[in-house]
Amino acid sequence: MKRFNTMTGLVMMLLIFVSCSKTSTCTCRGSLGQVNAQTTLTSSEPGGLNSFDNQCEENSTYESLTVNGVTETTEYPCELTKD
């Protein structure tokens, strides 16, 4: 019975973690209009280029944004928003 309770606790923790990790999206505004982070965002950070897929950092500015194969090389300020 104790093993069952431990397993149930682990499963519950995993479910909570998974659900919490999906609550943030990135909204970017630029010449293409408003786009969320289901596209791939490339940010310019010290130490090289980092790609973000379905995630973003609050108040980040991305140097390029690819939407439907079209790459815009403007700076996109990104805001962290809730689904």
The first five atom37 places (N, CA, C, CB, O) and aatype in JSON, in Angstrom:
{
  "aatype": [12, 11, 1, 13, 2, 16, 12, 16, 7, 10, 19, 12, 12, 10, 10, 9, 13, 19, 15, 4, 15, 11, 16, 15, 16, 4, 16, 4, 1, 7, 15, 10, 7, 5, 19, 2, 0, 5, 16, 16, 10, 16, 15, 15, 6, 14, 7, 7, 10, 2, 15, 13, 3, 2, 5, 4, 6, 6, 2, 15, 16, 18, 6, 15, 10, 16, 19, 2, 7, 19, 16, 6, 16, 16, 6, 18, 14, 4, 6, 10, 16, 11, 3],
  "atom_mask": [
    [1, 1, 1, 1, 1],
    [1, 1, 1, 1, 1],
    [1, 1, 1, 1, 1],
    [1, 1, 1, 1, 1],
    [1, 1, 1, 1, 1],
    [1, 1, 1, 1, 1],
    [1, 1, 1, 1, 1],
    [1, 1, 1, 1, 1],
    [1, 1, 1, 0, 1],
    [1, 1, 1, 1, 1],
    [1, 1, 1, 1, 1],
    [1, 1, 1, 1, 1],
    [1, 1, 1, 1, 1],
    [1, 1, 1, 1, 1],
    [1, 1, 1, 1, 1],
    [1, 1, 1, 1, 1],
    [1, 1, 1, 1, 1],
    [1, 1, 1, 1, 1],
    [1, 1, 1, 1, 1],
    [1, 1, 1, 1, 1],
    [1, 1, 1, 1, 1],
    [1, 1, 1, 1, 1],
    [1, 1, 1, 1, 1],
    [1, 1, 1, 1, 1],
    [1, 1, 1, 1, 1],
    [1, 1, 1, 1, 1],
    [1, 1, 1, 1, 1],
    [1, 1, 1, 1, 1],
    [1, 1, 1, 1, 1],
    [1, 1, 1, 0, 1],
    [1, 1, 1, 1, 1],
    [1, 1, 1, 1, 1],
    [1, 1, 1, 0, 1],
    [1, 1, 1, 1, 1],
    [1, 1, 1, 1, 1],
    [1, 1, 1, 1, 1],
    [1, 1, 1, 1, 1],
    [1, 1, 1, 1, 1],
    [1, 1, 1, 1, 1],
    [1, 1, 1, 1, 1],
    [1, 1, 1, 1, 1],
    [1, 1, 1, 1, 1],
    [1, 1, 1, 1, 1],
    [1, 1, 1, 1, 1],
    [1, 1, 1, 1, 1],
    [1, 1, 1, 1, 1],
    [1, 1, 1, 0, 1],
    [1, 1, 1, 0, 1],
    [1, 1, 1, 1, 1],
    [1, 1, 1, 1, 1],
    [1, 1, 1, 1, 1],
    [1, 1, 1, 1, 1],
    [1, 1, 1, 1, 1],
    [1, 1, 1, 1, 1],
    [1, 1, 1, 1, 1],
    [1, 1, 1, 1, 1],
    [1, 1, 1, 1, 1],
    [1, 1, 1, 1, 1],
    [1, 1, 1, 1, 1],
    [1, 1, 1, 1, 1],
    [1, 1, 1, 1, 1],
    [1, 1, 1, 1, 1],
    [1, 1, 1, 1, 1],
    [1, 1, 1, 1, 1],
    [1, 1, 1, 1, 1],
    [1, 1, 1, 1, 1],
    [1, 1, 1, 1, 1],
    [1, 1, 1, 1, 1],
    [1, 1, 1, 0, 1],
    [1, 1, 1, 1, 1],
    [1, 1, 1, 1, 1],
    [1, 1, 1, 1, 1],
    [1, 1, 1, 1, 1],
    [1, 1, 1, 1, 1],
    [1, 1, 1, 1, 1],
    [1, 1, 1, 1, 1],
    [1, 1, 1, 1, 1],
    [1, 1, 1, 1, 1],
    [1, 1, 1, 1, 1],
    [1, 1, 1, 1, 1],
    [1, 1, 1, 1, 1],
    [1, 1, 1, 1, 1],
    [1, 1, 1, 1, 1]
  ],
  "atom_positions": [
    [[0.84, -1.21, 0.0], [0.0, 0.0, 0.0], [0.87, 1.25, 0.0], [-0.94, 0.01, 1.22], [0.55, 2.25, -0.65]],
    [[1.98, 1.19, 0.75], [2.86, 2.36, 0.8], [3.48, 2.62, -0.57], [3.96, 2.15, 1.86], [3.62, 3.77, -0.98]],
    [[3.85, 1.55, -1.26], [4.42, 1.71, -2.6], [3.39, 2.36, -3.55], [4.88, 0.34, -3.16], [3.75, 3.21, -4.36]],
    [[2.15, 1.95, -3.45], [1.09, 2.51, -4.29], [0.95, 4.02, -4.04], [-0.25, 1.8, -4.01], [0.83, 4.8, -4.98]],
    [[0.97, 4.42, -2.77], [0.85, 5.84, -2.44], [2.02, 6.64, -3.0], [0.76, 6.03, -0.93], [1.84, 7.76, -3.48]],
    [[3.23, 6.07, -2.93], [4.41, 6.74, -3.46], [4.28, 6.92, -4.97], [5.7, 5.96, -3.12], [4.56, 7.99, -5.51]],
    [[3.86, 5.86, -5.65], [3.7, 5.94, -7.1], [2.62, 6.96, -7.48], [3.34, 4.56, -7.68], [2.8, 7.73, -8.42]],
    [[1.53, 6.97, -6.75], [0.46, 7.93, -7.03], [0.98, 9.36, -6.85], [-0.75, 7.68, -6.1], [0.67, 10.24, -7.65]],
    [[1.77, 9.57, -5.79], [2.35, 10.89, -5.55], [3.26, 11.32, -6.68], [0.0, 0.0, 0.0], [3.22, 12.47, -7.11]],
    [[4.09, 10.39, -7.18], [5.0, 10.71, -8.28], [4.22, 11.05, -9.55], [5.96, 9.54, -8.54], [4.57, 11.99, -10.26]],
    [[3.19, 10.28, -9.83], [2.37, 10.53, -11.02], [1.69, 11.89, -10.91], [1.32, 9.41, -11.2], [1.65, 12.64, -11.89]],
    [[1.17, 12.21, -9.73], [0.51, 13.51, -9.54], [1.5, 14.65, -9.72], [-0.12, 13.58, -8.14], [1.18, 15.66, -10.35]],
    [[2.72, 14.5, -9.18], [3.73, 15.54, -9.32], [4.09, 15.73, -10.79], [4.99, 15.18, -8.51], [4.26, 16.85, -11.25]],
    [[4.2, 14.62, -11.53], [4.53, 14.68, -12.95], [3.43, 15.4, -13.72], [4.76, 13.27, -13.52], [3.71, 16.24, -14.58]],
    [[2.18, 15.07, -13.42], [1.05, 15.72, -14.09], [1.03, 17.22, -13.81], [-0.27, 15.08, -13.65], [0.78, 18.02, -14.71]],
    [[1.28, 17.59, -12.56], [1.31, 19.02, -12.2], [2.44, 19.71, -12.94], [1.47, 19.2, -10.67], [2.25, 20.82, -13.46]],
    [[3.62, 19.08, -13.0], [4.77, 19.68, -13.69], [4.46, 19.87, -15.17], [6.02, 18.8, -13.52], [4.73, 20.93, -15.73]],
    [[3.9, 18.85, -15.8], [3.6, 18.92, -17.23], [2.57, 20.01, -17.5], [3.09, 17.56, -17.75], [2.72, 20.78, -18.45]],
    [[1.53, 20.07, -16.68], [0.5, 21.07, -16.93], [1.03, 22.48, -16.69], [-0.72, 20.81, -16.03], [0.65, 23.4, -17.41]],
    [[1.9, 22.66, -15.72], [2.45, 23.98, -15.45], [3.42, 24.41, -16.55], [3.16, 23.99, -14.1], [3.53, 25.6, -16.86]],
    [[4.12, 23.45, -17.13], [5.12, 23.81, -18.13], [4.48, 24.27, -19.44], [6.04, 22.64, -18.38], [5.17, 24.79, -20.31]],
    [[3.19, 24.06, -19.59], [2.52, 24.43, -20.84], [1.72, 25.73, -20.72], [1.61, 23.31, -21.28], [0.98, 26.07, -21.64]],
    [[1.85, 26.46, -19.6], [0.98, 27.62, -19.41], [1.52, 28.9, -20.02], [0.74, 27.83, -17.95], [0.81, 29.9, -20.05]],
    [[2.75, 28.9, -20.5], [3.33, 30.13, -21.03], [3.5, 30.08, -22.54], [4.67, 30.41, -20.37], [3.97, 29.08, -23.08]],
    [[3.13, 31.14, -23.21], [3.41, 31.26, -24.63], [4.09, 32.59, -24.87], [2.1, 31.14, -25.48], [4.01, 33.5, -24.05]],
    [[4.75, 32.7, -25.98], [5.44, 33.94, -26.31], [4.66, 34.66, -27.4], [6.89, 33.66, -26.77], [4.38, 34.1, -28.45]],
    [[4.32, 35.89, -27.13], [3.65, 36.71, -28.14], [4.65, 37.73, -28.67], [2.39, 37.41, -27.56], [5.17, 38.55, -27.91]],
    [[4.91, 37.67, -29.97], [5.88, 38.58, -30.57], [5.16, 39.53, -31.5], [6.97, 37.8, -31.33], [4.26, 39.14, -32.25]],
    [[5.56, 40.78, -31.45], [4.96, 41.77, -32.34], [6.03, 42.33, -33.27], [4.31, 42.91, -31.53], [7.11, 42.72, -32.83]],
    [[5.71, 42.36, -34.55], [6.65, 42.88, -35.53], [5.92, 43.18, -36.82], [0.0, 0.0, 0.0], [4.7, 43.33, -36.82]],
    [[6.65, 43.26, -37.92], [6.02, 43.63, -39.19], [5.09, 42.54, -39.71], [7.09, 43.94, -40.23], [4.26, 42.8, -40.58]],
    [[5.24, 41.32, -39.2], [4.33, 40.24, -39.61], [3.08, 40.2, -38.75], [5.05, 38.9, -39.55], [2.24, 39.32, -38.92]],
    [[2.97, 41.13, -37.82], [1.83, 41.12, -36.92], [2.13, 40.33, -35.67], [0.0, 0.0, 0.0], [3.29, 40.2, -35.26]],
    [[1.1, 39.79, -35.06], [1.25, 39.09, -33.79], [1.4, 37.59, -34.04], [0.06, 39.37, -32.86], [0.54, 36.98, -34.68]],
    [[2.46, 37.01, -33.55], [2.76, 35.6, -33.78], [3.1, 34.96, -32.44], [3.94, 35.42, -34.8], [3.75, 35.6, -31.62]],
    [[2.66, 33.73, -32.21], [3.08, 33.09, -30.97], [4.18, 32.08, -31.22], [1.9, 32.42, -30.3], [4.55, 31.82, -32.36]],
    [[4.7, 31.51, -30.16], [5.95, 30.77, -30.23], [5.83, 29.37, -30.78], [6.55, 30.71, -28.89], [6.71, 28.54, -30.53]],
    [[4.78, 29.07, -31.53], [4.76, 27.78, -32.21], [5.62, 27.84, -33.46], [3.33, 27.38, -32.56], [5.84, 26.81, -34.11]],
    [[6.11, 29.02, -33.79], [7.16, 29.13, -34.78], [8.48, 29.05, -34.02], [7.05, 30.47, -35.62], [8.48, 29.04, -32.79]],
    [[9.6, 29.01, -34.72], [10.89, 28.96, -34.06], [11.46, 30.36, -33.97], [11.87, 28.01, -34.8], [11.59, 31.05, -34.99]],
    [[11.79, 30.78, -32.77], [12.35, 32.11, -32.55], [13.84, 31.97, -32.31], [11.65, 32.82, -31.35], [14.28, 31.1, -31.56]],
    [[14.62, 32.82, -32.94], [16.07, 32.8, -32.73], [16.46, 34.08, -32.03], [16.84, 32.64, -34.08], [16.2, 35.18, -32.52]],
    [[17.1, 33.95, -30.87], [17.46, 35.14, -30.13], [18.96, 35.35, -30.17], [16.98, 35.05, -28.68], [19.74, 34.41, -30.27]],
    [[19.35, 36.6, -30.08], [20.76, 36.94, -30.05], [21.16, 37.17, -28.6], [21.07, 38.2, -30.92], [20.75, 38.15, -27.98]],
    [[21.94, 36.28, -28.07], [22.36, 36.36, -26.67], [23.88, 36.3, -26.62], [21.74, 35.21, -25.82], [24.51, 35.76, -27.53]],
    [[24.49, 36.86, -25.56], [25.94, 36.68, -25.39], [26.25, 35.18, -25.34], [26.45, 37.39, -24.1], [25.6, 34.43, -24.61]],
    [[27.24, 34.75, -26.11], [27.56, 33.33, -26.13], [26.98, 32.61, -27.32], [0.0, 0.0, 0.0], [27.1, 31.38, -27.41]],
    [[26.34, 33.32, -28.23], [25.86, 32.67, -29.44], [24.37, 32.74, -29.63], [0.0, 0.0, 0.0], [23.66, 33.33, -28.82]],
    [[23.91, 32.15, -30.72], [22.49, 32.14, -31.05], [21.8, 30.97, -30.37], [22.28, 32.07, -32.57], [22.31, 29.85, -30.36]],
    [[20.65, 31.24, -29.81], [19.87, 30.19, -29.17], [18.51, 30.11, -29.84], [19.72, 30.45, -27.64], [17.86, 31.13, -30.08]],
    [[18.07, 28.88, -30.13], [16.75, 28.72, -30.73], [15.74, 28.38, -29.66], [16.77, 27.62, -31.81], [16.01, 27.61, -28.74]],
    [[14.57, 28.97, -29.77], [13.49, 28.69, -28.84], [12.33, 28.13, -29.65], [13.06, 29.97, -28.05], [11.88, 28.74, -30.61]],
    [[11.86, 26.95, -29.25], [10.71, 26.35, -29.92], [9.62, 26.14, -28.87], [11.09, 25.01, -30.63], [9.82, 25.37, -27.92]],
    [[8.5, 26.8, -29.02], [7.39, 26.71, -28.06], [7.76, 27.19, -26.67], [6.9, 25.31, -27.99], [7.15, 26.76, -25.69]],
    [[8.74, 28.06, -26.56], [9.06, 28.65, -25.27], [9.72, 30.0, -25.51], [9.97, 27.72, -24.43], [10.21, 30.27, -26.61]],
    [[9.74, 30.83, -24.5], [10.39, 32.12, -24.64], [10.77, 32.65, -23.28], [9.49, 33.11, -25.39], [10.32, 32.13, -22.26]],
    [[11.57, 33.67, -23.27], [11.95, 34.31, -22.03], [11.23, 35.65, -21.94], [13.48, 34.49, -21.93], [11.06, 36.35, -22.95]],
    [[10.83, 35.99, -20.74], [10.11, 37.24, -20.55], [10.97, 38.43, -20.95], [9.65, 37.38, -19.1], [12.14, 38.51, -20.6]],
    [[10.36, 39.35, -21.67], [11.02, 40.59, -22.1], [12.25, 40.36, -22.98], [11.42, 41.39, -20.9], [13.17, 41.18, -23.0]],
    [[12.27, 39.25, -23.71], [13.38, 38.99, -24.63], [13.12, 39.72, -25.94], [13.56, 37.47, -24.87], [11.98, 39.99, -26.3]],
    [[14.19, 40.02, -26.64], [14.06, 40.56, -27.99], [14.75, 39.59, -28.94], [14.68, 41.99, -28.1], [15.92, 39.26, -28.76]],
    [[14.02, 39.13, -29.95], [14.55, 38.16, -30.89], [14.95, 38.86, -32.18], [13.52, 37.05, -31.18], [14.23, 39.73, -32.67]],
    [[16.1, 38.47, -32.71], [16.6, 39.2, -33.89], [15.98, 38.72, -35.19], [18.1, 39.07, -33.98], [15.97, 39.46, -36.17]],
    [[15.47, 37.49, -35.22], [14.79, 37.04, -36.42], [13.64, 36.12, -36.07], [15.77, 36.32, -37.36], [13.64, 35.47, -35.02]],
    [[12.67, 36.08, -36.93], [11.48, 35.28, -36.7], [11.07, 34.65, -38.03], [10.32, 36.13, -36.1], [10.88, 35.35, -39.02]],
    [[10.93, 33.31, -38.04], [10.55, 32.62, -39.26], [9.1, 32.17, -39.17], [11.48, 31.41, -39.52], [8.73, 31.42, -38.26]],
    [[8.28, 32.63, -40.1], [6.87, 32.26, -40.13], [6.55, 31.75, -41.53], [5.95, 33.46, -39.75], [6.71, 32.46, -42.51]],
    [[6.08, 30.51, -41.6], [5.73, 29.89, -42.89], [6.86, 30.0, -43.91], [4.48, 30.54, -43.45], [6.61, 30.25, -45.09]],
    [[8.09, 29.8, -43.45], [9.23, 29.82, -44.35], [9.75, 31.21, -44.69], [0.0, 0.0, 0.0], [10.75, 31.33, -45.4]],
    [[9.08, 32.25, -44.19], [9.54, 33.62, -44.45], [10.25, 34.14, -43.21], [8.34, 34.55, -44.84], [9.68, 34.16, -42.12]],
    [[11.49, 34.57, -43.39], [12.26, 35.06, -42.25], [12.3, 36.58, -42.26], [13.68, 34.5, -42.28], [12.71, 37.21, -43.23]],
    [[11.87, 37.15, -41.15], [11.94, 38.59, -40.96], [13.13, 38.87, -40.04], [10.6, 39.17, -40.36], [13.29, 38.21, -39.02]],
    [[13.96, 39.82, -40.4], [15.15, 40.09, -39.59], [15.02, 41.4, -38.81], [16.38, 40.13, -40.49], [15.99, 42.14, -38.64]],
    [[13.82, 41.65, -38.34], [13.59, 42.8, -37.48], [13.73, 42.34, -36.04], [12.18, 43.44, -37.75], [13.75, 41.13, -35.78]],
    [[13.82, 43.26, -35.1], [13.83, 42.86, -33.7], [12.39, 42.71, -33.23], [14.59, 43.89, -32.83], [11.55, 43.57, -33.46]],
    [[12.13, 41.59, -32.57], [10.79, 41.31, -32.08], [10.79, 41.31, -30.56], [10.28, 39.97, -32.62], [11.35, 40.39, -29.96]],
    [[10.19, 42.31, -29.93], [10.06, 42.24, -28.47], [9.02, 41.18, -28.11], [9.66, 43.63, -27.88], [7.93, 41.16, -28.69]],
    [[9.35, 40.32, -27.18], [8.44, 39.24, -26.81], [7.92, 39.43, -25.4], [9.13, 37.88, -26.94], [8.66, 39.8, -24.49]],
    [[6.64, 39.16, -25.23], [6.03, 39.23, -23.92], [5.58, 37.83, -23.52], [4.84, 40.24, -23.9], [5.07, 37.07, -24.35]],
    [[5.76, 37.51, -22.25], [5.3, 36.23, -21.75], [3.82, 36.36, -21.4], [6.13, 35.77, -20.51], [3.44, 37.21, -20.59]],
    [[2.99, 35.53, -22.02], [1.56, 35.6, -21.77], [1.03, 34.24, -21.36], [0.82, 36.11, -23.02], [1.66, 33.22, -21.63]],
    [[-0.11, 34.23, -20.71], [-0.73, 32.97, -20.28], [-1.75, 32.51, -21.31], [-1.4, 33.14, -18.9], [-2.44, 33.32, -21.92]],
    [[-1.83, 31.19, -21.48], [-2.82, 30.63, -22.4], [-4.23, 30.87, -21.88], [-2.59, 29.11, -22.61], [-5.2, 30.47, -22.52]]
  ]
}
